[in-house]
């Protein structure tokens, strides 16, 4: 019946508490997924096409660094950056200006608060997608149908988009569902660091 009772901590019904937190988490998760997949597919494809050239070695280094950075280190580094430059807010979803501002001021304020947590959440997504796309692109180039397409004299553009890029996207598409669930659960650390009132924050409150 979806009657989860009342929260002793929040003094409210549990279902609205979880629903509000899920909505706040989606504000951060959806842009991070879009950025992570967009940059991961783009750079993974370039990486796969570059092979062992200098560009490929540079992208190897970038993806290795992105994979090895833990979320807590990214979040703390972003907070230090915000504290030293004063370019971004140190946490929360909104400023006091949202109360007195109109729709556009409120939207810009929310976007300002989103930048750092979204970037920190998008970096691990980018790293995983880039690795998968890189391997898939390399595999697609070795397929028999690519050699046949080249022997038919098709243009490099057509071969790339139709015979290399499209097949290489299948592994990335297949991980999008699990990745979405993993990001929802993995945003806990960043939500606590940035005081973002989402699922991670209420999970943290529940644990304590």
N, C-alpha and C positions, 0 to 999 in steps of 0.2 A: 504493500500500500504506500510505500515511500514515506511512511511516518517514522522518522528517525529520532523523534523525541526532541527534548530541549537541551541546548548546550549549557552546561554549568559554568563554563568559562565566559561565554559571551552573553549569557542570559537571553538567548533567542532560540527559535527553532533551528535545528541543525541544518535542514535542507536549504533554507535561504542563505545561511552562512557559507555553505559549500558552493552554492550557485553563484553568490557574489564573488567568492574567491576564484572560482573557475573563470568567470568573466574577466577578472583582473589579470589572471595568468595568461589568458589568450591574447590580451593586449601586448604582452611581451613575446609569447611563443610564436604567434603567426608571422610577425615581421622577421623574427630571427630565422624561422624555417625558410621563408622566401629568400632572404639574403644568403643564408647558408647554402641552399640548393642552387641558387643562381650563380654565385661565385664558385661553388664547388664544381658544378658541371662545366662552367666556362674554363676555369683554370685546369681542371682535370683533363678536358679535351685537348687544350693546348699542350699540357704536360705529356699526354700520350702521343701526340703528333710530333713533339720535339725530340723524343727518343733520348739519345745520350749526348745531345748537344749542350752547350753552356746554359741555355734557357731551361732545359730539362733538369740540369743539376741544381740550378737556383730554385726551381719549383719543388724539387726533392727536399731541399733545406727548409723552405717555407712550410711545406705540409708536415714535415717531421717536427718542426717547432710548434706548429699549431696543435698537433696531436698530443704533444707532451705537456702542454700547459694545463694544469688543473683549474677548475672553475674558481676555486677559492683564491688562487693566485691572481687570476684575471680580474676578479671582482675587487680585491684589495688594491691591485695596481691601478685600476680605473678610479677608485675612490681617492687614492693619493694624487693621481693626475688632476681630478676635479678640485681637490682641496688646494693644490698648488697653483692652478691656473685660474680658478674661479669661472671657468667656461661652462661648467655643467653643475646642476644641483647635486647635493650629496646623498639624496635618497628621497623616497616617497613617490607618489604618483602625480601630485598636483601641488602648486604653490597657492599662497593666499590670493594671488591675483585672479585665480580662477573664480573666486567668489564674486568679485566685482566686475570682471571682464565679460565680454560677449562670447559668442560661439567661436569666432576665429582666434581670439586671444586665448581662450581655454584650450583650443585644439593645439595651438603652437606651444603652449605651456606643457601639455601632455607629451607632445613630441619631444620637447627639450628634455623631459624626465626620462623618456624612453631610450634615448640614444645610447647611453653607456650600458645599461643592462642588456639591450638587444644585441649590441656588438659583442659583449662578453659571452652571450648565449649562442650567437651565430658562429663564433670562431670554431668550437668543437664540431658543430654540424658541418661547417665548410670543410674541415680537415677530413672527416670520415667520407663525405660525399666525393671530395677531390680524389682520395685514394681509390675509391670504387670506380669512379669514372675514368681515372687514369688507366687502371687495369683493363676495364672493359674496352676502352679505345684501342689499347695495344692489341687486345685479342681480336677486335673487329678487323684491324688492318691485316691480320694474318689469315683471315678467312678466305676460302676458295672463291666465294662469289665476288670478293673485291678484286682478285686477280682476273676473274672473267670480265668484270666491268672494265678494268683497265685495258684488257686485250680487245674489247669492243671499241675502244677509242672514245669512251665517254669523257666529258670534261672533268677536271679535278674538282670543281665545285659540286657537280652532280654526284660524283663518287663520294665526296666527303659527307654531304648532307643525307643522301639516300642509302649509302652502303656502309658508312662508318659511324656517323653520329646517331642515326635512328636506332640501329641494333644495340649500340653501346648504352643507350638510355634505359634499356629494360632492367638491368640490375639496380639502377638508381630508383626507378619507379617502384620496384618491388620492396625497397627498404623504407619508402616514405611513410607507410602506416606504422611499423614498429618505431621508426625514428620519432614520429609525432608523440607516441606514448612515452618513449624514453625521455624526450625533452620535457614533457609535462611533469614527470617525476624527478627529472634531474635539475629542475630550476630551483630546487629548495635552497641550495647554498646562496645563489645569487639573489633570491628574493629576501633572504635574511640580511645579506650584506647591504642591499640597497633599500631595505625597509619597504619592500613592495608587498602590498596586502593581498597576496594570491594564495594558491594551494600550498606552496612551500611554506609560507608564513604561518598558515593555520596548522599545518603538520608540525612545524617547529613548536608552536604553542601547545599542541596536543601532547607532544613528547615530554615537554617540561611540566 
